[in-house]
Amino acid sequence: MQRTESPLVVIAICLAALAGFVDALAFTSLGGFFASFMSGNSTRLGVGLGAGLPGDAAVAGGLVMSFVSGVIIASVVTRWRQARFRESLMLVVTALLAAAATLASLSPGPLVLIFLAMAMGCENGILHREGEVTVGVTYMTGSLVKLGQKLADALMGEPDRWAWTRYLFLWLGFIAGAVMGAASHVRWGWTALWLAPIASAALTFALVRIRPKLSGPWAVR
């Protein structure tokens, strides 16, 4: 993330907030499953299998596969669209979130999570560089590890003494989104999910606007 241009750092924080919002809404609505946190779903899968809870295991396994499907979609779109892959991926994410919100309005249930997990897998391709996802925006373990490493570098006298703040803000963005997701669910229930595609559409527009200002390796794949 230290090589990301400033506009994309802001976009990354907003994407993390969107992921936190969706994850909190999914968690509070459907019995403790996650839309973006696949380590948690993998644990639920293992517990379901070990404790003889096939229903829980099936939901968790389906979410993991859906997330991976979203990553595959992101990789295909990135190769297809190349220089405009970010805007294209955000359109896909927005469409998936809108589909989830529509389904939640008609028939709330675990199937909603399938679309949400796919959207979150796709979202991780937005900050893509040289064939790799450089910044994971839907899970914070890697960011917290980087935060600790950059803090250690700062203590050891590295020149970029404030590099750790980028990862701190990414984590705080996720937490802020989770707070808004939980609060919105308490107030509006599943209807709050419509805020996710609206926010995603706004981020798509922002990416279109900042694209001419980007340069270097982050401007294209």
N, C-alpha and C positions, 0 to 999 in steps of 0.2 A: 504493500500500500504506500510505502514511502516514495514510489516512483509515479504515483498517480497524480495527474494535474489537479489543482485545487477545485475546479468545478466538479470533477468526478469524485473527489473526496466527499463533497456535499451530497452528491447523488448517492454515493455508497451509504452514507449515514441515513438518508431518507429511505433507501431500500431496506436497510436493517430495521428501521422503524416500522415499515410496512410488514416485514416478516414477523416482528414482534407482535404487531396488532393481530395478524391472521392467526399466529400460533396461540395467543392468549384466548382469542375467540373460539378457536377449535377446542382447546383444552377445557375451557369452562362449559362448553356446550355438549361435548360428546365423551364424557367419562374419562378424561385424562389422557387422551391420545393427542398427538402433535401433528401439525401441518408441515413444520419445517425442521424439527429437531429429531433427526432419524436415529440418533443414539438412544433417545428415550423410547422411540417406537421399537427399536431392536431389543431393548431390555424388556418391553412389554411382550414382544414376540417370544423371547426366551422364557419369561415367567409364565406366559400362557401355555407354552408347550410343557414346561416342567410341572406346573400346578394343575394340569388337566383342564385348562380353560380354552377349548378350541375356538370359541367365538372371538375372544380377545386376541388370540394368536392370528386368526384369519384377518381381523381388522388391521392389526399392526403390520403383518406381512404385506397386505394389500397397499398400505400407505408407503412402505419402503419401496415396493415395486413401482408405485405411481411416481414417487419422487425421482427414482432412477430414470423413468420414462421421460420426465420433464427435462432431466439433464441431457438425455439423448436428443430430444427435440431441440434443445438449445444448441447442441453441437452441430446438428444438421442445418439449422437456420443460420448459424454463424458462418458455416462454409458456403452456404448458398448466397447470403446477402453480403458477406465480407465487410466492405467499408461502412455499410449501413446496418450492421448486425444488431447494434444496441437498440435502435429505434424499433427494428423488426421484432426483437425479443420482447421488448416492453409491450408491443401490440399483442403478442401471443399471451403474455402474462395477464394483461388486461382482459383479454377474451376469456381466459380460463377462470379468472376471478369473477367475471360477470356471469359465467355459466354456473359457478358455485353459488353465487348470490341468488340467481334465478331459481335453482334447484332448492335452495334453502327456503325460499319464499313459498314454493309449491309443496315440497315434501322434505322437511328437515330430517336428517339422518346421516349415518356413516358415509353414504355415497357422496355427500357434500365434501367430505374430507379428501376423497380421491382427487377431485378437481383442485382443491387447495394445495395438496401435496405436490401435484404435477406443476402447478404454477410456481411453487417455491423452488422446485428443482430447476425449472427453466430460469428463474430469476438469478440463480447463481452464475449463469453464463454472461450476465451483463458486463461484469468487469473481467474481461477475458483478454489474455495476452499471450501470444506465441504458443497457442495450442493448449494453454493451461488456464484454469480458473485461479487468478492471482489473489482475489479478495473474496472470501466466503461471506456473504451478507445475510444468510439465514441461520447460521449457527455461530456461536460465539467462542467456542473452546479455542479455536486457532487464534482468534483475535486476543483472547486473554493470555495465551502463551506468548504471542508477539509483544503484548503489553509488558509482561514480565521481563522478556528479553531486552526490550528497548529501555526499560527502567534500569536494568543491570548495566547496559551500555552507558547510559547517562551517568551512573554512579562511578563507572570506570573511566570517565573522561572522554567519551566519544564526542566528535565535533557536533553531530546533530543531537543535542541534548533534549530536544522536545519531540522527537519522533514518536515517543510512547503516547502522546496526547491524541494522535490520530486513532489509535486503537481504543483508547479510552472513550472517545466520542462515538466511535462505532458501537461499542457496548452500551453506552448510555442511550444511543438512538434506539437500539433494540429494546432496552428496558422501558423507555418512554412509550414506544409503540405497544408493548405488552400492557402497560398501565392503561393506555387509552382503549385497548381492545377489551380488557376486563371491565372497565367502567362502562363502555358502550354496550356490552352484553347485558350488564345489570339493568341498564336503562331501556334498551330497545330490543333485546333478544337477538334473534337471527337477522332482524332487519338491519342491524348495525353492519352486517357483512357488506352491504352495498357501498359503504365508505371505502372499502378496499379497492374495487375497480375504479372508483372515482379518483382516489389518490394515485393509482397506477397510471391512469390516463394523464393526470397532471405531470407525472414524472416522464412519461413518453414525450409530452410537449416540451418539457424542459430539456430533454436530451436532444431533440430536434433543434432547439434554439442555441444550445451551447456547442453543437458539433463544429460549426465553422471556427470556433475559438480554440479547438484542440489541436495539438501538434505532437510530433514525436511518436513513439511506439504505441501510445494509447489512442491515437487518432484512428488507426486501422488495426485490423487483426494482426 
